[in-house]
Amino acid sequence: MYRGREGQWAFYLHRITGVAILLYLLVHVGELTAAMFGAKYSNAILEFFHQPLFQLGLLGVIGAVLYHALNGLRILIMDFTSWGTRVQQQLWYGVLVLFALLYIPTMIKILPEIFGGGGH
């Protein structure tokens, strides 16, 4: 029923963003663990992660969390209402619109700080 359609894409994106969030959390816990070994190690790791590539990765994590949360709400509506599955396609497009409305301003704010050095 959903093969190649909106439901399948929503499923794939939900799983991919979930794995991305998990990987970020594992890296973040490792970064915080470095503080146990002293400021020298902690500061070195923080400096390493402050490179533009990792900052772009953080922008990706923000997008992953945002999509995952919005799509999770869509799943809740589908699971706990009598009408959710009938309108799951429209709900997914709503998730995409809300995602764009929230994420694009975030990118407009953060990208210049990454490449212009404004956030250092």
N, C-alpha and C positions, 0 to 999 in steps of 0.2 A: 504494500500500500504506500509506503514512504520511500521506496527504492528510487534514489536519485532525485528525490523531491525535498521540499523544505524540512520535513521532519528528520530526514537522514542527515542533511547538512547541519541542522541544529544539534543532532546527536554527536556527529564528528567534532564540531567546534567545541561542544561542551566537554568532551573527553580530552581534546588537545589542550584546551585552556586549563582544565583540571590538572593535567600532568605538568604543564608549564608552571602553575602556581606551586605545585609540590616541589619541583626542582628548585624554584626560587627560595622556598622555605628551607630546603636542605642547605643551600649555599648561605643563606642568611644565618642559620644556626651555626654553621661552620665559622662564619665571620665573627659572630658574637663569642664563640668559643675561644677565638684568638685572644680575646681580652683577658682570659685566665692566664695567659703566658706573658702578660705584661704589655705596657704601652708601646714598646718598640715593635712588637709583632702586630699588635692591633692597628697601630698607625700605618704600618707598611701595607697591610691588607686594605685598609680604608683608602689609602692613596692609590693602590692598584685598581680598586673598584670605582674610583672617581674618574676614570678615563671615559671619553665620549662613547666608546662601544658599549661599556657596561651601563652608562646612563641611558643609552637608547634601549638597552635590554630592560631597564627599569620602566621605561615608557611602554614597552611591550607587556610587562607584567601588569601595569596599571590597566591596559586594554584587556588583558586576559581576565583580571579580577572583575572588571566592569561587565564584560560579556557574560562571564560565568554566573555572576549574581543576577543579571537581568534574565538570562535564560533559565536560571533556577526558579525565579518567580513565575516564569511561563510554565515550567513543569509543574509547580505547585498548583497553579490555576487549572492545568489539564487534569491533575490527579484528584483535586478536591472540589471540583464543580461538575455539575451535570452537563454543562455546555462547553467546557474547555477543549475537549477533543474535536468538537465540530469546528471550532474556530482556531485550531492550532496553527494553521498557515498564516492567518492574519496576526495572531499573537507573535509569531516569529518575525514577521515584517515589522511589527511594533517594536520588538526587541532591537532590531537592526536600526530603526529610526532613532530610538532613545539612545542607543549606543553612539550613533554618529553625533547626535545633539550634545552628548556629554563628553565624548572623547575628542572631538575636533577642537573645542576650546582648550582642552587640556594640552593637546599637542601644540596649539598656537602659543600657549604660555610657556611650555617647557622647552621646546626645540630651540628657541633663541638663547635660552640660558645654557643649554648644552654646548651649542656651537659658538656662542658669543662670549662665553665665560662669565655670564651675568650672575650665576649662582654660586661662585666660588668664594 
